Amino acid sequence: MNEYIAALVDEFAQLGITYAVFSPGSRSTTMAMLFREHGAFETYMNIDERSAGFMALGIAKAHRKPVILVCTSGSAVAHYMPAVLEAQYSGVPLIILSADRPHTLQHVGAPQTVDQQKIFGTAVNYYEELAVPQQEHYYTYPRLVARKAYMKAMDVKRGPVHINVPLFEPLVPELDRKHFECGRQPFSVVPAAIQPGDACTIYDLLANKKVLILAGPSTNLEDADAILGLSNIFHAPILGDPLSNMRRVYDERVITSYDALLSQEVYRDTLRPDCILQIGQMVVSKRVQQWVASMQHIPIISVSPTMDYTNPAGNTILFVQSTPQGLVDALNMEISELHVMANEVHAEVADEELNTVDNGYLATWIDADGVGRKQLDTVAREQELFEGYTIHLLQELLPKNSQLVVANSMSIRDMDYFWSGNRHSAIIYGNRGVNGIDGTVSTALGIATNGMPTVLLTGDLTFFHDLNGLAVAKTHPLNVTIIVHNNDGGGIFEYLPQKGTPYFDYLFSTAQGLDYSGLATLYGIDFVCVSSNDELKNALQNYVGTAGVHVIEIPTSKERSRELHALYTTIPTNKEDQL
């Protein structure tokens, strides 16, 4: 009696969705079996719903299209919440199909039954409950629901959607392929064209000013050329967040040592802009955020295809709803029209008067970055096991067309300092929607489903938080090398005001004293604990790019890491190197 679910499943296939992640359960039997039977979907089984949610998130990031999540009724769907929040705040499309008891079994004490109506609240782009359709719309109504879910997941602001699916017994469906074909109709979505909009206003605000571009986290690699185009128009330096993937461009206009530079007052003053062009999310660097907040009188123009306010300082004066490429096209059109108008009226206007003038601001940043990068790159000589050296080594050893997933907390901050980037750099991913440590292993495993060699860089607490995710490695062939910097606790608090306060070790450092060597037996994966940089190099050369899941544990000291961090990130300000 649940044959209409076949039309729902088929419509998702017609819309181009090809991945689905399941967690086991009885009430979801109908959906799970039909997704498997259809043939258009690559499916993954993950017994832990929290892990499954993040795995789907990783798949959606890597393949840049929605992923289906299927779970049973009861508390199962609630375990998706952390991944749903991350998807909402980072703009990742997920389509959640939660099986449910029918209405006749609600609020009467039926087992494994909770109120699943709008369980994710405002964390999803859209919610609908799939009703049992009337006969005349038996196969067309489920397709309509699938289309609405897809459109909301892929809206200008991409994100998760939730379809609750009450199902009657019997739950085992009739696997007759004719049900997949019933009710099919042509349907397509054409994206809205980007309009020039207020290009003239934007141009007038930025022309001939000291413009600084902040390139925030993004996995849209196509944005890189557009951001360079904006740099060309305004002669602007680009602060390239490691998750922006701008560092793969390897262009001198992409500044990478900004966090270390801005720790020095001389650089904060000399590098001050007239205006800021923020692309997408705010950069990870807290020091940059504080610097931006200190310049309340400096206008900030934010550019994003979504209408999300992403400047914690609150001093944005103009919001441009556009992709970077859309803005470049509009500005180039505006500049071309100015040239045409000048020629038509025979105005004595030289071309250079219509173009922005190079005021030397870009060169100032490039010179400063040379000083900063030179200092940061001295980490290559480090002999001790140290997070900064690991990042240097990864940059040398990661193969072309590889992927690096970076955990939150100290891992992404170390990347911000020590990853300079090059043309062959890995594509970098991270979960910076809500910046949590949960689900990181599962996200990396999901990203690895595209077949590219994948490395996860994480700390021990983040790794421990998602150990369940490793179970997928026993049932699905994935290629992931996990590097765990184990300083036995929360090393980031060594750098925060909590350091030195009462109960610091108990409340913040939170040492666990765990021995991870048993993972090899438990999950059937490779495990090695290195004791030197030579051993680390050998392990990376042996594991990265080879089939299976491999864990490399690197024991470090929180206190010593802080000392080495200060050593390598302090930029000289003597007269010889000063601007």
N, C-alpha and C positions, 0 to 999 in steps of 0.2 A: 504493500500500500504506500510505499515511499518512493515510487518510481520517479516522481517529479524532481527528486534530488539529482537524478542523472542529468536533467536539463541544466540545473544550477552548475554542476561540475563541468559540463560541456561548454557552457557559455564562458566560463573562466578560461578554458582552453582557446575558444574563439577569440578572446580578447588578448591572447598572446602570453598568458601566464603559464609558466612551465615548471615551477617548483612548489612543492608542498611539504610541510613538516608536520608529522603526527606525533601525538602521545597516546599510549594505549588506553582503551576503555571500552565499555560495552555500549553505552548510549551513542557513541560516535561511529559505531560499526558501519552504518549505511554510508556515511560520507567517506570514511577511510577506504572501504572496499571499492567504491565507485571511482575514487581518484586513482587507485591502483589499477583498476580494470580499464580505465579510459585509454591509457597508452601515451598521452601527450605530456604527462607529468613525470619529472624526476622527483622521487619521494624519499624522505628521510624519517626514520623512526627514532624518537628521543623520549625515553621514559620519564624524564623530569621536565615538567612544563616550563619551569623558569628557564632552564637551559635551552629547551626547544624554542622559546620565544626569542632568545638572543641568537640562536643559530639561524633562525629565519631572518632576523635583522641583518646578520652578516651576509647571508645569501642575497638579500635585497640590495645591500650596499655594493657587493661585488658585481651583480648582474644588472643593477639599476632598473629593476622593475619589481612589481609587487610579488610577494610570496604569500601563499596560503598557509594558515595555521589551523589545525583541526584538533580539538580536544573533547573529552567527555564532559558530562555534567557535574555539578557540585563545586568543590573547592578548586578543581583543576584549572578552570578558567582564571581564577584569581591569581594564580602563579604567573600569568602572563604580564601582570601589571608593570613590573620593572622594565621589561622590554617595550611595552606599549608606551611608557613615559619617555624612554630614550628615543623611540621612533617618532613620537610626537614632537619632541624638542629638537631633533636633528633632521626632521623632514624625510623619513624613510617610509615607503609604502608597505604596509602589512594588511592582510585581509584575514580577520579572525572569524572562524566558523566554530562556534561553541554549541555542541549538542546539549539538549535540555529535555527534561520531562515535559510532556504535554500539560496544558493548563489544568486538566482534570486531576493531575497529581501534584499540583502546587499547593502549599500551605495546608497539607493534610498529613504531614509526617512521613511522606514517601522517602526512601533512602536516597542518599547522594543527590539531594535536591535543595538548592538555595535560590534566592531571588537573583537571577542573572540579568534582569532588565537593566540596561544602562550601567552595568557594573563598573565600567571604566570612566563613567562621568564625562567630564570635559576633556579627557586625555585622548579621545578619538575624534577624527574628523566627521564621523557619521555613525549612527546606530540604526538598525532596523531588526525587527523580528520577522523571520520568514514564516508566514502563516501557511496552513494547509490550503492549497489553492482550490478554487471552484473548478468544476470539470471543464468549463469553456476556456479557462486560462491555466489549465493544469501544467502545461509545459512552457507557456510564454511568460507567466508571472515570475517563476524562479529566474528566468533569464533577465527580466527587467531588474530584479533585485541585484543580480550579479553585475549588471551594467552600472547601476547607481553606485554600488560599492566600489567598483573599479574607478569610476569618474571621481569620486570623493577621495580615494587613495592617491590618485594621480592629479589632483587639483593643483592650482598654482602653488599652494602650500601642501606639499605631499605629506602623508602621514598614515597612521593606522585607522582602520574602520572595523566595526564589530557587527557581525550578523549572528543573532541568536537563532538556533534552529531546533525547535521542539520536534521530537520524533516519536511516533507511536510504534509499538511492537506489532508484528515481528520486525526486528532490526536488520536481519540479514537480507540484503536486497536481491532482486532478480537481476542477474548479470547478463541481460540481453542488450546487445549493442543498439538495437533499434530505439531504445529510450534516449540514448545520447543525441540522436538526430532529430527527435521530435521538437518542433517549435523553433527551429533555427531561422533567423532572419538576418539580413545584412545589417551591420552596425559598425561605425568607426568614429573616432574622435580626432578632430583637427585642431591643433593648438592655435590659440589666438596669436595674431601677428603683433610684434612689438612696434609700437608707435613712437615716433620721435619725441612727442610730448613737449616737455619744457627744455629741450636741448639748448635753446638760446640762453635761458636763465642759468642753466648749469655752466655753460661755457663762460658767460660773463662773470660768474662767481669765482671760477678757477683760473681763467686766463691770466698769464703773467704773474702768478702768485707762486710762493713756495708751497707746492702741493705734495703732501705725503699720502701714499696709498697704503692702507692696511688690508692685507689679503688674509681673511680668516679661514677657518677650517672648511674644506670642501673636498668632495671626491669627484667633482666634475672637471676632468682634466682638460676639457675643451675651453674652460674659462681662462687657462693660462695665456693663450694668444691674445685674448681680449684684454686681459689685465695689462699685458705688455703694450697693447695698443693704446690704452689710457696713459701709460707711462710715456709713450712716444708723443702724444698730443700735448701733455703738460710738463714734460721733462721731469717726471716725478719718480723718486725712489719708491721701492715696494718693500714693505716689511712683510716677508714671506713666512707666515706661520708654518711649522712643519707639516700640519695636516691640510694646508692649502694645496700641497703638491707643487707649489711654485718653485721649490728648491730643485725640482727635477729639470727646470729650464736651464739652470746654470748660466745665468746672465748676470753681469756685474750690477745691474739695476736692482736685482733681488738681494736685499740685505738680510743677513742671517745672524749677525752678532749683536742685534739691537738690544737684547735684554741685558747683556753684559755692559754694553756701552752706556746704557741709560742708568746704570748704577753710579756713574760718575757725574758730578754736577757740571763739569766743563762740557761734557757731551750733551747733557740735557738742555743746556742753554744754547750751545752752538747749533744743534740740530733741530731747534724749534721751528715748526712750519707756520705758514700763514693760514692754511686750511688743510683739512683732512678728508680724504675720500675713502670711506669704509666699504669694503666689498664683503657682503654676507655677514656671518657671525663675527663677533669680536675675537681678536687673537687670544691665544691661551695665556700669553705672558701677563702676569699680574703687574709687573713693573711698567709695561706699556699702558695697561689700563689706568694705573695710577697717574702716569704722565699725562695721558689724555684728559683725565678728570681734573688735573691741576691747571689745564688751559681752557677754562670755561669761556673765555672771550674768543677763542678760535673756532670758526664755523666748521661743523662736520656735516658732510653729505653722505648719507647711507644709501647703498645700492643693493637691492635684493629683489628677486622675483616674487617674494612673499611680502605680506604687510606685517612682518614681525619686527618689533622694536628691539634691537640687539646692541644697544650702547648703554651699559650700566651707569655711565657718567651723566646721562640725560641731557647732553648738550648738542644733540643733532638738530640742525636747523632746516634741513631739507631731506625728504625721503623720496628716492627714485625707485618706483616699482618696475624693475627691468632686470634682465640678465646683463652681465658685463658686456657681452657681445651686442646686445640691443642698444646699450648706452654708447658704445663705440660707433656703431653704425649711425645712430642719431647725431652724434657730435660731428662725425665726418661729413654727414649730409649738411649740417649747419655750416661748417667751414666752407664746403663747396659752394653753397648758396651765397655766402658772403663774397667769395671770389667772383661768382657769376654777376652778382649785383654790381660789384665794383667795375667789372669790364663793361657792363651794359650802359652805365652812366659815364663811362670814361673817367671815372674818378682817379685822381692821382694818388692811388693807394698802393704802396709796394706790397708784394706778397708777404714779406716778413712782418708787416704791420697787422696782417690778418692771422698770422700764426702766433702761437705763444712763444715767448722769448725765453731762452735758456739763461736763467739768472744765477747759475752756479750751485744751486741748492742740491741738485742730484750729485754733482761732483763732490760736494762736501760729505754727503753720506757715503759715497763710494770710497773716498779716502779713509773715513772713519771705520768703515767695515773692513778695510784692508788691515788696519791696526788691530781691530777686535778679532778678526778671523785668525790672524797670525798668532795671537796669544792663545785662543781657544784650541787651535790645532796642535799646540805643544803637548796636548794630552797623548799624542802618538808615542811619546817617549816614556810614558808611565810603565813601571814594572809591576806594580801591585794590581790585584784584582780591583777594578774600579768601574762604576757604571759609565763614566765618560769614555773610558778606553774601550769598553764593549761596543759603544755606539760607533766609535772610530773604526773598530775592526769590522763591524757589520757593513759600514760604508765601503770598505775595501773588498769584502768577500762575497757580499750578496750578488747572485747572478743577475744578469739583465732580465727584465720582465718578471721580477719577483715582487712579493708583497710583504710589507712590514706592518703588523698591527701593534699599536703602542697603547699600553694600559694607561689609566689615569694615575693620579697622585704624582710620585716622583719620576716615573718613567717618561711621561710626556714632557715634563720640565727639563729633564736631562737631554731629551731629544732636541728641545728648543735651543739649548746651548750648543751641543756638540755635533749635531747633524748639519753639515754645510751643504750637502747635496751635489749632484752632478748629473750629466745627461743620462747615465745608466742607472740612476738611483731607483730603488724600489718605489712602488706606489704605496703611500702611507695612509693607513686607516686608524681611526680611533672613535670612541664613543663620547663625544663632547656635547651631546644634547643636554643631559643632566649631570654629566661628569662623574657618575658613580663607578665603583669598582666591581659591581656585580655583572655576571654574564660575560666576562671578557674572554675566557677560554672558548666558550660556545660561539661568540661572535667571530673569533678567529677561525674556528672550524667551519663556520658558515661561509666566510669569505674564501676559504680554501676550496670550496666546491667548484670554483671556476677552473681548477686544474693548475693554476700557477703556483710555483714554489712559495710557501708562506712561512713567515717567521713571526712569532708573538714575543714581544719584549714586555716583561711584567715584573712586579715585585712579589714577594712571598705571600702577603695577605690577599692581594687580588687573585693570585693563583689559587690559594686555599679556598677562597670564597666560591669558586666555580669548579671545584674538582669533579663534580658529577658530570660536567660536560665531556670529560675524557672518555666516558663510556661509549660515545658514538664511534670512537676509533676502533672498537672491537667489531662493529657491524658495517661500517662504511669505509672504503679505502680513501683516505685523505692524506695530504702531504703537508704536515705542519711541524716546524721546529719551535719549541717553546723555551725561551731563555728566562730563567727565574733568578733575579737578583735577590738573594736571601740574606737580609740583614736582621732577620728574626724580629719583625715588627714593623710599625709604621714610621719609616724613616723620614717622611715629609715633616713630621712634627719637630724634628731637629731644627728646622728652618722657621718655625712659626712661634708666635708669642707664648704658646703653652710650654715651651722648653724652659725648664728650671722651676716650674710651678709645683706645688705639693701634689703628690699622687701621680706624677708625670708617667712613671713606668706603668702603673696599673691602668690609668685612664686613657693614655695616648700611645705610648710605645707598644704596649700589648704584645709582648713576646709570647710566642706559642711553643717554641722548642720542638717543632715537628721534624720528623725524619721522612723525607720524601722518597727514599730509595725503594720503599715497598710498592711504589706505583708501577714499577716494571712488572711485578707479579700480578698485581691487582687488575691492571688494565691491558696487560700484554703489549706494553710500549717500551721503547728504548729509554734508558735513563743513565746519565752520567753526572757526577759531581766533580767539577774541576778544581784544581788547587793552584793553577798558574795560568798566565796568559798564553803560554805555549799550548797547554792542554785545551784551553778555550778555543784557540785557533784551529787545532786539530779536530775538535768536536764539531765546530761549525763546518769545516771542510768535509767531514764525513757525513753529516746529517742533512744539511740544507740541500734541498732539491731531490732527496731520495725518498722513496715511498715510505709511508707510515708516519706515526706521531713519535716525536723524539723530545725528551726533556733534558735541558742542560741547566744544572743548578750551579750558581756562582755565589759562594759564601762571601759576604762583605760585612764591613763594620759600619754602623750608622755614624759613629763619631769620626772614624777615619775618612769616610766618604765626604763628610761635611768639610773636613780640613782640605782634602784634595779638591773639592769643588771650589772652595775659596781660592786655592792656589791657581787654578787654571782659568777661572772666570773673572779675575781681577785685571782689568785693562789698564796698561800703563798710561800715565798722564804727564810724563816728563816732557820737557820742551821739544825734544827731538820727535816725539810721536804726537804731540798735541796738535790740534787743528789751528 
